[in-house]
Amino acid sequence: EQVVFGQIQSTRFNNPGGLESVGGNLFAATANSGDPTQGTFSDPGFGQLSPGSIETSNVDLTGGIVDTILAQRFIEAQISAIQTTDEVLQESVNLTRPRS
């Protein structure tokens, strides 16, 4: 026989973007977030609880690797441009020096 001895409460805000991060994955209400509304996961708009399930990753590994490679290529191109600029400036300095 199953006996209900409680329900897990949830809280939502009209403007979740207005919550203030206080560290440790915790947030605090502010004037911008609006007043909290409490309910249970069976109430509309309060999400869903799935006991026994495993949360999957929300990271796209392929996209992350591609972004990392693109960033590396961009940095390499910037380094090459800086080295070329340095060489040109060094040549300019050498041209202005009197020859002995």
Jmol script that loads the backbone (N, CA, C; Angstrom):
load data "model"
ATOM      1  N   GLU A   1       0.843  -1.176   0.000  1.00  0.00           N
ATOM      2  CA  GLU A   1       0.000   0.000   0.000  1.00  0.00           C
ATOM      3  C   GLU A   1       0.893   1.245   0.000  1.00  0.00           C
ATOM      4  N   GLN A   2       0.605   2.170  -0.890  1.00  0.00           N
ATOM      5  CA  GLN A   2       1.361   3.419  -0.958  1.00  0.00           C
ATOM      6  C   GLN A   2       0.673   4.484  -0.118  1.00  0.00           C
ATOM      7  N   VAL A   3       1.487   5.203   0.633  1.00  0.00           N
ATOM      8  CA  VAL A   3       0.970   6.279   1.471  1.00  0.00           C
ATOM      9  C   VAL A   3       1.717   7.557   1.114  1.00  0.00           C
ATOM     10  N   VAL A   4       0.984   8.613   0.790  1.00  0.00           N
ATOM     11  CA  VAL A   4       1.596   9.912   0.504  1.00  0.00           C
ATOM     12  C   VAL A   4       1.822  10.608   1.832  1.00  0.00           C
ATOM     13  N   PHE A   5       3.070  10.965   2.113  1.00  0.00           N
ATOM     14  CA  PHE A   5       3.370  11.654   3.368  1.00  0.00           C
ATOM     15  C   PHE A   5       3.928  13.042   3.138  1.00  0.00           C
ATOM     16  N   GLY A   6       3.918  13.501   1.905  1.00  0.00           N
ATOM     17  CA  GLY A   6       4.380  14.860   1.622  1.00  0.00           C
ATOM     18  C   GLY A   6       4.563  15.077   0.137  1.00  0.00           C
ATOM     19  N   GLN A   7       4.751  16.326  -0.228  1.00  0.00           N
ATOM     20  CA  GLN A   7       5.020  16.687  -1.613  1.00  0.00           C
ATOM     21  C   GLN A   7       6.193  17.647  -1.654  1.00  0.00           C
ATOM     22  N   ILE A   8       7.013  17.514  -2.685  1.00  0.00           N
ATOM     23  CA  ILE A   8       8.145  18.421  -2.860  1.00  0.00           C
ATOM     24  C   ILE A   8       7.628  19.728  -3.439  1.00  0.00           C
ATOM     25  N   GLN A   9       7.990  20.818  -2.793  1.00  0.00           N
ATOM     26  CA  GLN A   9       7.561  22.138  -3.233  1.00  0.00           C
ATOM     27  C   GLN A   9       8.536  22.706  -4.260  1.00  0.00           C
ATOM     28  N   SER A  10       8.011  23.543  -5.122  1.00  0.00           N
ATOM     29  CA  SER A  10       8.824  24.242  -6.111  1.00  0.00           C
ATOM     30  C   SER A  10       8.439  25.715  -6.070  1.00  0.00           C
ATOM     31  N   THR A  11       9.366  26.560  -6.463  1.00  0.00           N
ATOM     32  CA  THR A  11       9.113  27.999  -6.483  1.00  0.00           C
ATOM     33  C   THR A  11       9.493  28.538  -7.848  1.00  0.00           C
ATOM     34  N   ARG A  12       8.659  29.415  -8.378  1.00  0.00           N
ATOM     35  CA  ARG A  12       8.977  30.057  -9.654  1.00  0.00           C
ATOM     36  C   ARG A  12       8.829  31.563  -9.496  1.00  0.00           C
ATOM     37  N   PHE A  13       9.434  32.281 -10.444  1.00  0.00           N
ATOM     38  CA  PHE A  13       9.406  33.738 -10.438  1.00  0.00           C
ATOM     39  C   PHE A  13       8.935  34.227 -11.801  1.00  0.00           C
ATOM     40  N   ASN A  14       8.261  35.382 -11.816  1.00  0.00           N
ATOM     41  CA  ASN A  14       7.802  35.955 -13.086  1.00  0.00           C
ATOM     42  C   ASN A  14       8.972  36.268 -14.001  1.00  0.00           C
ATOM     43  N   ASN A  15      10.098  36.717 -13.431  1.00  0.00           N
ATOM     44  CA  ASN A  15      11.281  37.066 -14.212  1.00  0.00           C
ATOM     45  C   ASN A  15      12.498  36.356 -13.610  1.00  0.00           C
ATOM     46  N   PRO A  16      12.752  35.094 -13.994  1.00  0.00           N
ATOM     47  CA  PRO A  16      13.897  34.372 -13.432  1.00  0.00           C
ATOM     48  C   PRO A  16      15.224  35.054 -13.729  1.00  0.00           C
ATOM     49  N   GLY A  17      15.295  35.827 -14.820  1.00  0.00           N
ATOM     50  CA  GLY A  17      16.521  36.547 -15.151  1.00  0.00           C
ATOM     51  C   GLY A  17      16.850  37.631 -14.138  1.00  0.00           C
ATOM     52  N   GLY A  18      15.874  38.028 -13.323  1.00  0.00           N
ATOM     53  CA  GLY A  18      16.093  39.052 -12.314  1.00  0.00           C
ATOM     54  C   GLY A  18      16.624  38.513 -11.001  1.00  0.00           C
ATOM     55  N   LEU A  19      16.765  37.191 -10.889  1.00  0.00           N
ATOM     56  CA  LEU A  19      17.322  36.606  -9.670  1.00  0.00           C
ATOM     57  C   LEU A  19      18.800  36.954  -9.555  1.00  0.00           C
ATOM     58  N   GLU A  20      19.274  37.084  -8.330  1.00  0.00           N
ATOM     59  CA  GLU A  20      20.680  37.416  -8.079  1.00  0.00           C
ATOM     60  C   GLU A  20      21.436  36.154  -7.675  1.00  0.00           C
ATOM     61  N   SER A  21      22.525  35.865  -8.392  1.00  0.00           N
ATOM     62  CA  SER A  21      23.360  34.714  -8.054  1.00  0.00           C
ATOM     63  C   SER A  21      24.143  35.028  -6.779  1.00  0.00           C
ATOM     64  N   VAL A  22      24.028  34.130  -5.793  1.00  0.00           N
ATOM     65  CA  VAL A  22      24.742  34.332  -4.532  1.00  0.00           C
ATOM     66  C   VAL A  22      25.822  33.275  -4.338  1.00  0.00           C
ATOM     67  N   GLY A  23      26.124  32.510  -5.391  1.00  0.00           N
ATOM     68  CA  GLY A  23      27.189  31.515  -5.340  1.00  0.00           C
ATOM     69  C   GLY A  23      26.682  30.153  -4.921  1.00  0.00           C
ATOM     70  N   GLY A  24      27.465  29.144  -5.217  1.00  0.00           N
ATOM     71  CA  GLY A  24      27.108  27.784  -4.835  1.00  0.00           C
ATOM     72  C   GLY A  24      25.841  27.291  -5.512  1.00  0.00           C
ATOM     73  N   ASN A  25      25.559  27.787  -6.714  1.00  0.00           N
ATOM     74  CA  ASN A  25      24.362  27.428  -7.469  1.00  0.00           C
ATOM     75  C   ASN A  25      23.084  27.867  -6.744  1.00  0.00           C
ATOM     76  N   LEU A  26      23.187  28.931  -5.939  1.00  0.00           N
ATOM     77  CA  LEU A  26      22.046  29.478  -5.214  1.00  0.00           C
ATOM     78  C   LEU A  26      21.708  30.857  -5.759  1.00  0.00           C
ATOM     79  N   PHE A  27      20.416  31.214  -5.692  1.00  0.00           N
ATOM     80  CA  PHE A  27      19.946  32.502  -6.175  1.00  0.00           C
ATOM     81  C   PHE A  27      19.052  33.143  -5.125  1.00  0.00           C
ATOM     82  N   ALA A  28      18.989  34.476  -5.149  1.00  0.00           N
ATOM     83  CA  ALA A  28      18.153  35.219  -4.213  1.00  0.00           C
ATOM     84  C   ALA A  28      17.177  36.085  -5.002  1.00  0.00           C
ATOM     85  N   ALA A  29      15.986  36.249  -4.447  1.00  0.00           N
ATOM     86  CA  ALA A  29      14.971  37.087  -5.080  1.00  0.00           C
ATOM     87  C   ALA A  29      15.387  38.551  -5.006  1.00  0.00           C
ATOM     88  N   THR A  30      15.033  39.306  -6.024  1.00  0.00           N
ATOM     89  CA  THR A  30      15.267  40.747  -6.050  1.00  0.00           C
ATOM     90  C   THR A  30      13.978  41.422  -6.496  1.00  0.00           C
ATOM     91  N   ALA A  31      13.985  42.743  -6.510  1.00  0.00           N
ATOM     92  CA  ALA A  31      12.817  43.476  -6.995  1.00  0.00           C
ATOM     93  C   ALA A  31      12.568  43.152  -8.469  1.00  0.00           C
ATOM     94  N   ASN A  32      13.635  42.895  -9.228  1.00  0.00           N
ATOM     95  CA  ASN A  32      13.491  42.586 -10.653  1.00  0.00           C
ATOM     96  C   ASN A  32      12.921  41.198 -10.912  1.00  0.00           C
ATOM     97  N   SER A  33      13.118  40.264  -9.982  1.00  0.00           N
ATOM     98  CA  SER A  33      12.639  38.896 -10.203  1.00  0.00           C
ATOM     99  C   SER A  33      11.146  38.770  -9.942  1.00  0.00           C
ATOM    100  N   GLY A  34      10.602  39.684  -9.166  1.00  0.00           N
ATOM    101  CA  GLY A  34       9.192  39.588  -8.801  1.00  0.00           C
ATOM    102  C   GLY A  34       9.013  38.706  -7.579  1.00  0.00           C
ATOM    103  N   ASP A  35       7.777  38.584  -7.145  1.00  0.00           N
ATOM    104  CA  ASP A  35       7.484  37.776  -5.963  1.00  0.00           C
ATOM    105  C   ASP A  35       7.506  36.288  -6.308  1.00  0.00           C
ATOM    106  N   PRO A  36       7.929  35.454  -5.358  1.00  0.00           N
ATOM    107  CA  PRO A  36       7.938  34.015  -5.613  1.00  0.00           C
ATOM    108  C   PRO A  36       6.522  33.440  -5.589  1.00  0.00           C
ATOM    109  N   THR A  37       6.292  32.445  -6.434  1.00  0.00           N
ATOM    110  CA  THR A  37       5.039  31.699  -6.441  1.00  0.00           C
ATOM    111  C   THR A  37       5.387  30.251  -6.145  1.00  0.00           C
ATOM    112  N   GLN A  38       4.765  29.687  -5.110  1.00  0.00           N
ATOM    113  CA  GLN A  38       5.078  28.316  -4.729  1.00  0.00           C
ATOM    114  C   GLN A  38       3.991  27.365  -5.198  1.00  0.00           C
ATOM    115  N   GLY A  39       4.410  26.159  -5.506  1.00  0.00           N
ATOM    116  CA  GLY A  39       3.484  25.119  -5.929  1.00  0.00           C
ATOM    117  C   GLY A  39       4.190  23.784  -5.886  1.00  0.00           C
ATOM    118  N   THR A  40       3.532  22.767  -6.399  1.00  0.00           N
ATOM    119  CA  THR A  40       4.131  21.440  -6.478  1.00  0.00           C
ATOM    120  C   THR A  40       4.363  21.091  -7.940  1.00  0.00           C
ATOM    121  N   PHE A  41       5.122  20.045  -8.173  1.00  0.00           N
ATOM    122  CA  PHE A  41       5.436  19.663  -9.540  1.00  0.00           C
ATOM    123  C   PHE A  41       4.213  19.150 -10.291  1.00  0.00           C
ATOM    124  N   SER A  42       3.125  18.870  -9.595  1.00  0.00           N
ATOM    125  CA  SER A  42       1.898  18.464 -10.285  1.00  0.00           C
ATOM    126  C   SER A  42       1.107  19.682 -10.758  1.00  0.00           C
ATOM    127  N   ASP A  43       1.473  20.880 -10.280  1.00  0.00           N
ATOM    128  CA  ASP A  43       0.797  22.109 -10.710  1.00  0.00           C
ATOM    129  C   ASP A  43       1.328  22.557 -12.070  1.00  0.00           C
ATOM    130  N   PRO A  44       0.461  23.129 -12.927  1.00  0.00           N
ATOM    131  CA  PRO A  44       0.922  23.618 -14.235  1.00  0.00           C
ATOM    132  C   PRO A  44       1.981  24.715 -14.082  1.00  0.00           C
ATOM    133  N   GLY A  45       3.028  24.638 -14.888  1.00  0.00           N
ATOM    134  CA  GLY A  45       4.060  25.664 -14.889  1.00  0.00           C
ATOM    135  C   GLY A  45       5.173  25.459 -13.878  1.00  0.00           C
ATOM    136  N   PHE A  46       5.159  24.344 -13.155  1.00  0.00           N
ATOM    137  CA  PHE A  46       6.183  24.108 -12.137  1.00  0.00           C
ATOM    138  C   PHE A  46       7.145  22.983 -12.503  1.00  0.00           C
ATOM    139  N   GLY A  47       7.182  22.628 -13.757  1.00  0.00           N
ATOM    140  CA  GLY A  47       8.126  21.613 -14.194  1.00  0.00           C
ATOM    141  C   GLY A  47       7.638  20.214 -13.885  1.00  0.00           C
ATOM    142  N   GLN A  48       8.558  19.282 -13.959  1.00  0.00           N
ATOM    143  CA  GLN A  48       8.210  17.882 -13.783  1.00  0.00           C
ATOM    144  C   GLN A  48       9.327  17.166 -13.038  1.00  0.00           C
ATOM    145  N   LEU A  49       8.949  16.304 -12.129  1.00  0.00           N
ATOM    146  CA  LEU A  49       9.902  15.450 -11.421  1.00  0.00           C
ATOM    147  C   LEU A  49       9.814  14.054 -12.011  1.00  0.00           C
ATOM    148  N   SER A  50      10.953  13.468 -12.319  1.00  0.00           N
ATOM    149  CA  SER A  50      10.988  12.109 -12.865  1.00  0.00           C
ATOM    150  C   SER A  50      11.893  11.255 -11.989  1.00  0.00           C
ATOM    151  N   PRO A  51      11.363  10.667 -10.920  1.00  0.00           N
ATOM    152  CA  PRO A  51      12.191   9.872 -10.018  1.00  0.00           C
ATOM    153  C   PRO A  51      12.857   8.707 -10.748  1.00  0.00           C
ATOM    154  N   GLY A  52      14.114   8.464 -10.423  1.00  0.00           N
ATOM    155  CA  GLY A  52      14.835   7.343 -10.995  1.00  0.00           C
ATOM    156  C   GLY A  52      15.429   7.608 -12.359  1.00  0.00           C
ATOM    157  N   SER A  53      15.154   8.760 -12.928  1.00  0.00           N
ATOM    158  CA  SER A  53      15.713   9.050 -14.253  1.00  0.00           C
ATOM    159  C   SER A  53      17.052   9.763 -14.105  1.00  0.00           C
ATOM    160  N   ILE A  54      17.837   9.719 -15.169  1.00  0.00           N
ATOM    161  CA  ILE A  54      19.155  10.343 -15.173  1.00  0.00           C
ATOM    162  C   ILE A  54      19.117  11.532 -16.117  1.00  0.00           C
ATOM    163  N   GLU A  55      19.609  12.653 -15.646  1.00  0.00           N
ATOM    164  CA  GLU A  55      19.655  13.846 -16.488  1.00  0.00           C
ATOM    165  C   GLU A  55      20.755  13.673 -17.528  1.00  0.00           C
ATOM    166  N   THR A  56      20.408  13.937 -18.766  1.00  0.00           N
ATOM    167  CA  THR A  56      21.407  13.838 -19.827  1.00  0.00           C
ATOM    168  C   THR A  56      22.160  15.148 -19.947  1.00  0.00           C
ATOM    169  N   SER A  57      23.290  15.075 -20.582  1.00  0.00           N
ATOM    170  CA  SER A  57      24.127  16.257 -20.751  1.00  0.00           C
ATOM    171  C   SER A  57      23.457  17.240 -21.692  1.00  0.00           C
ATOM    172  N   ASN A  58      23.590  18.520 -21.396  1.00  0.00           N
ATOM    173  CA  ASN A  58      23.058  19.551 -22.281  1.00  0.00           C
ATOM    174  C   ASN A  58      24.179  20.187 -23.093  1.00  0.00           C
ATOM    175  N   VAL A  59      25.293  19.465 -23.220  1.00  0.00           N
ATOM    176  CA  VAL A  59      26.455  19.974 -23.950  1.00  0.00           C
ATOM    177  C   VAL A  59      26.562  19.240 -25.276  1.00  0.00           C
ATOM    178  N   ASP A  60      26.706  19.989 -26.354  1.00  0.00           N
ATOM    179  CA  ASP A  60      26.927  19.413 -27.672  1.00  0.00           C
ATOM    180  C   ASP A  60      28.429  19.259 -27.852  1.00  0.00           C
ATOM    181  N   LEU A  61      28.933  18.037 -27.650  1.00  0.00           N
ATOM    182  CA  LEU A  61      30.377  17.813 -27.701  1.00  0.00           C
ATOM    183  C   LEU A  61      30.963  18.162 -29.060  1.00  0.00           C
ATOM    184  N   THR A  62      30.281  17.778 -30.129  1.00  0.00           N
ATOM    185  CA  THR A  62      30.796  18.066 -31.466  1.00  0.00           C
ATOM    186  C   THR A  62      30.912  19.565 -31.679  1.00  0.00           C
ATOM    187  N   GLY A  63      29.865  20.286 -31.314  1.00  0.00           N
ATOM    188  CA  GLY A  63      29.902  21.747 -31.451  1.00  0.00           C
ATOM    189  C   GLY A  63      30.986  22.369 -30.593  1.00  0.00           C
ATOM    190  N   GLY A  64      31.178  21.832 -29.388  1.00  0.00           N
ATOM    191  CA  GLY A  64      32.219  22.349 -28.503  1.00  0.00           C
ATOM    192  C   GLY A  64      33.612  22.129 -29.063  1.00  0.00           C
ATOM    193  N   ILE A  65      33.835  20.952 -29.641  1.00  0.00           N
ATOM    194  CA  ILE A  65      35.147  20.665 -30.236  1.00  0.00           C
ATOM    195  C   ILE A  65      35.388  21.560 -31.442  1.00  0.00           C
ATOM    196  N   VAL A  66      34.361  21.719 -32.284  1.00  0.00           N
ATOM    197  CA  VAL A  66      34.495  22.594 -33.459  1.00  0.00           C
ATOM    198  C   VAL A  66      34.792  24.022 -33.020  1.00  0.00           C
ATOM    199  N   ASP A  67      34.082  24.508 -32.006  1.00  0.00           N
ATOM    200  CA  ASP A  67      34.326  25.868 -31.506  1.00  0.00           C
ATOM    201  C   ASP A  67      35.749  26.013 -30.977  1.00  0.00           C
ATOM    202  N   THR A  68      36.244  24.989 -30.289  1.00  0.00           N
ATOM    203  CA  THR A  68      37.613  25.027 -29.764  1.00  0.00           C
ATOM    204  C   THR A  68      38.636  25.073 -30.892  1.00  0.00           C
ATOM    205  N   ILE A  69      38.424  24.263 -31.924  1.00  0.00           N
ATOM    206  CA  ILE A  69      39.342  24.259 -33.066  1.00  0.00           C
ATOM    207  C   ILE A  69      39.312  25.606 -33.774  1.00  0.00           C
ATOM    208  N   LEU A  70      38.108  26.160 -33.965  1.00  0.00           N
ATOM    209  CA  LEU A  70      38.003  27.472 -34.617  1.00  0.00           C
ATOM    210  C   LEU A  70      38.709  28.549 -33.799  1.00  0.00           C
ATOM    211  N   ALA A  71      38.547  28.505 -32.485  1.00  0.00           N
ATOM    212  CA  ALA A  71      39.222  29.487 -31.628  1.00  0.00           C
ATOM    213  C   ALA A  71      40.735  29.332 -31.728  1.00  0.00           C
ATOM    214  N   GLN A  72      41.217  28.093 -31.774  1.00  0.00           N
ATOM    215  CA  GLN A  72      42.655  27.849 -31.898  1.00  0.00           C
ATOM    216  C   GLN A  72      43.173  28.397 -33.224  1.00  0.00           C
ATOM    217  N   ARG A  73      42.444  28.156 -34.307  1.00  0.00           N
ATOM    218  CA  ARG A  73      42.860  28.667 -35.622  1.00  0.00           C
ATOM    219  C   ARG A  73      42.870  30.196 -35.630  1.00  0.00           C
ATOM    220  N   PHE A  74      41.872  30.804 -34.996  1.00  0.00           N
ATOM    221  CA  PHE A  74      41.807  32.263 -34.925  1.00  0.00           C
ATOM    222  C   PHE A  74      43.022  32.810 -34.177  1.00  0.00           C
ATOM    223  N   ILE A  75      43.360  32.184 -33.061  1.00  0.00           N
ATOM    224  CA  ILE A  75      44.516  32.629 -32.273  1.00  0.00           C
ATOM    225  C   ILE A  75      45.802  32.462 -33.072  1.00  0.00           C
ATOM    226  N   GLU A  76      45.936  31.340 -33.783  1.00  0.00           N
ATOM    227  CA  GLU A  76      47.123  31.131 -34.614  1.00  0.00           C
ATOM    228  C   GLU A  76      47.231  32.206 -35.688  1.00  0.00           C
ATOM    229  N   ALA A  77      46.104  32.570 -36.303  1.00  0.00           N
ATOM    230  CA  ALA A  77      46.113  33.617 -37.331  1.00  0.00           C
ATOM    231  C   ALA A  77      46.509  34.958 -36.728  1.00  0.00           C
ATOM    232  N   GLN A  78      46.017  35.249 -35.525  1.00  0.00           N
ATOM    233  CA  GLN A  78      46.362  36.504 -34.861  1.00  0.00           C
ATOM    234  C   GLN A  78      47.854  36.546 -34.526  1.00  0.00           C
ATOM    235  N   ILE A  79      48.393  35.433 -34.057  1.00  0.00           N
ATOM    236  CA  ILE A  79      49.826  35.373 -33.737  1.00  0.00           C
ATOM    237  C   ILE A  79      50.653  35.592 -34.995  1.00  0.00           C
ATOM    238  N   SER A  80      50.235  34.969 -36.090  1.00  0.00           N
ATOM    239  CA  SER A  80      50.952  35.135 -37.356  1.00  0.00           C
ATOM    240  C   SER A  80      50.918  36.591 -37.816  1.00  0.00           C
ATOM    241  N   ALA A  81      49.760  37.238 -37.673  1.00  0.00           N
ATOM    242  CA  ALA A  81      49.643  38.647 -38.069  1.00  0.00           C
ATOM    243  C   ALA A  81      50.538  39.527 -37.202  1.00  0.00           C
ATOM    244  N   ILE A  82      50.595  39.240 -35.918  1.00  0.00           N
ATOM    245  CA  ILE A  82      51.447  40.023 -35.011  1.00  0.00           C
ATOM    246  C   ILE A  82      52.917  39.822 -35.364  1.00  0.00           C
ATOM    247  N   GLN A  83      53.311  38.593 -35.662  1.00  0.00           N
ATOM    248  CA  GLN A  83      54.702  38.323 -36.038  1.00  0.00           C
ATOM    249  C   GLN A  83      55.065  39.050 -37.336  1.00  0.00           C
ATOM    250  N   THR A  84      54.155  39.031 -38.311  1.00  0.00           N
ATOM    251  CA  THR A  84      54.404  39.726 -39.575  1.00  0.00           C
ATOM    252  C   THR A  84      54.531  41.225 -39.347  1.00  0.00           C
ATOM    253  N   THR A  85      53.644  41.786 -38.529  1.00  0.00           N
ATOM    254  CA  THR A  85      53.711  43.211 -38.209  1.00  0.00           C
ATOM    255  C   THR A  85      55.026  43.541 -37.523  1.00  0.00           C
ATOM    256  N   ASP A  86      55.461  42.688 -36.612  1.00  0.00           N
ATOM    257  CA  ASP A  86      56.730  42.896 -35.916  1.00  0.00           C
ATOM    258  C   ASP A  86      57.898  42.894 -36.902  1.00  0.00           C
ATOM    259  N   GLU A  87      57.875  41.961 -37.843  1.00  0.00           N
ATOM    260  CA  GLU A  87      58.941  41.896 -38.844  1.00  0.00           C
ATOM    261  C   GLU A  87      58.964  43.150 -39.721  1.00  0.00           C
ATOM    262  N   VAL A  88      57.785  43.610 -40.146  1.00  0.00           N
ATOM    263  CA  VAL A  88      57.704  44.814 -40.983  1.00  0.00           C
ATOM    264  C   VAL A  88      58.207  46.024 -40.211  1.00  0.00           C
ATOM    265  N   LEU A  89      57.817  46.149 -38.955  1.00  0.00           N
ATOM    266  CA  LEU A  89      58.277  47.275 -38.141  1.00  0.00           C
ATOM    267  C   LEU A  89      59.786  47.208 -37.927  1.00  0.00           C
ATOM    268  N   GLN A  90      60.318  46.024 -37.726  1.00  0.00           N
ATOM    269  CA  GLN A  90      61.760  45.868 -37.549  1.00  0.00           C
ATOM    270  C   GLN A  90      62.499  46.284 -38.819  1.00  0.00           C
ATOM    271  N   GLU A  91      61.980  45.911 -39.970  1.00  0.00           N
ATOM    272  CA  GLU A  91      62.584  46.321 -41.242  1.00  0.00           C
ATOM    273  C   GLU A  91      62.525  47.837 -41.407  1.00  0.00           C
ATOM    274  N   SER A  92      61.399  48.442 -40.998  1.00  0.00           N
ATOM    275  CA  SER A  92      61.269  49.901 -41.082  1.00  0.00           C
ATOM    276  C   SER A  92      62.310  50.589 -40.216  1.00  0.00           C
ATOM    277  N   VAL A  93      62.511  50.069 -39.018  1.00  0.00           N
ATOM    278  CA  VAL A  93      63.518  50.633 -38.119  1.00  0.00           C
ATOM    279  C   VAL A  93      64.899  50.480 -38.735  1.00  0.00           C
ATOM    280  N   ASN A  94      65.186  49.336 -39.320  1.00  0.00           N
ATOM    281  CA  ASN A  94      66.491  49.093 -39.938  1.00  0.00           C
ATOM    282  C   ASN A  94      66.728  50.017 -41.129  1.00  0.00           C
ATOM    283  N   LEU A  95      65.679  50.357 -41.870  1.00  0.00           N
ATOM    284  CA  LEU A  95      65.823  51.244 -43.028  1.00  0.00           C
ATOM    285  C   LEU A  95      66.144  52.675 -42.616  1.00  0.00           C
ATOM    286  N   THR A  96      65.675  53.085 -41.451  1.00  0.00           N
ATOM    287  CA  THR A  96      65.900  54.464 -41.007  1.00  0.00           C
ATOM    288  C   THR A  96      67.235  54.641 -40.299  1.00  0.00           C
ATOM    289  N   ARG A  97      67.899  53.569 -39.952  1.00  0.00           N
ATOM    290  CA  ARG A  97      69.205  53.665 -39.295  1.00  0.00           C
ATOM    291  C   ARG A  97      70.272  54.022 -40.329  1.00  0.00           C
ATOM    292  N   PRO A  98      71.166  54.913 -39.958  1.00  0.00           N
ATOM    293  CA  PRO A  98      72.257  55.225 -40.890  1.00  0.00           C
ATOM    294  C   PRO A  98      73.190  54.024 -41.018  1.00  0.00           C
ATOM    295  N   ARG A  99      73.628  53.779 -42.226  1.00  0.00           N
ATOM    296  CA  ARG A  99      74.540  52.650 -42.474  1.00  0.00           C
ATOM    297  C   ARG A  99      75.968  53.110 -42.256  1.00  0.00           C
ATOM    298  N   SER A 100      76.767  52.281 -41.673  1.00  0.00           N
ATOM    299  CA  SER A 100      78.159  52.667 -41.445  1.00  0.00           C
ATOM    300  C   SER A 100      79.094  51.902 -42.338  1.00  0.00           C
TER     301      SER A 100
END
end "model"
wireframe off; spacefill off
backbone 0.3
color backbone group
